[in-house]
Amino acid sequence: MSHPIDLQRRGAVAWLALARPEVHNAFDAGLIGALNTVLDALAADDGVRALVLTGQGSTFSAGADLHWMRGMAKASEAENLADSLELARLMRTLNFFPKPTIARVNGSAYGGGVGLVACCDIAIAVEGAKFSLSEAKLGLVPAVISPYVVAAIGARQARKLFQTAEVFEAPEAARIGLLHRCVPAAELDEAVDRELHWLGKGGPIAQAEAKTLALRMGGMAREEAERVDAENARLIARLRVSPEGQEGLGAFLDKRAPRWVG
């Protein structure tokens, strides 16, 4: 089995790619665990000045893996809680990563993929990328990614998108704050390199403090995030085993409309 991530060092920049293109870089326990391990190691590496997060293939991340979801649909609430806490730890680790982070959004992002984009300091996507917080269609909510998505797009936009679960385009994602820029695919690397150019001029200690300052001024401290993540993990675990969550997940896996539609 291939490794679910690909890590390359280009000078002082770590380029980290989700490496499951055959399933559109969807999340499963292996990918989440690998990302947590690598991010912890990179955070402690003084030779790393910045992190670029991207995906292999045509998609940034399609969210939850089908087979993983099938297993979670059959799992107990306690098992779902443990699983959700790991995903919450991933989002929190990326959000508070002590070095500048850039999401190089090479294609569409759904569900947890949107969470990864929101957790990065800078987000640049190709113009053709599509986005969706699609959980409500499954009788679920984007619980563990919600603090980071709300911080990026604001509560007003989140109230709409969390409920409609609609698909929106990259220009709209930029308009509401999920992205800083969207560019033609041929210009994506140039746009990322430009941000790295400016980041390379800053002092690493100052940048780490600047990031902490911005998060704190925005009302997001790591200790509070840990508490909120635990609450949200309990929420999604409860919803996954609820009758509506079971119907939504079952309908998705069976490729049919859930009973509440129509």
Secondary structure, DSSP 8 states (H G I E B T S, - for coil): ---SEEEEEETTEEEEEE--GGGTT-B-HHHHHHHHHHHHHHHT-TT--EEEEEESTTEEE-SB-HHHHHHHHHS-HHHHHHHHHHHHHHHHHHHT-SS-EEEEE-SEEETHHHHHHHHSSEEEEETT-EEE-GGGGGT---TTTHHHHHHHHHHHHHHHHHHH--EEEHHHHHHHTS-SEEE-GGGHHHHHHHHHHHHTTS-HHHHHHHHHHHHHHTT--HHHHHHHHHHHHHHHHHHHHSHHHHHHHHHHHHTS--TT--
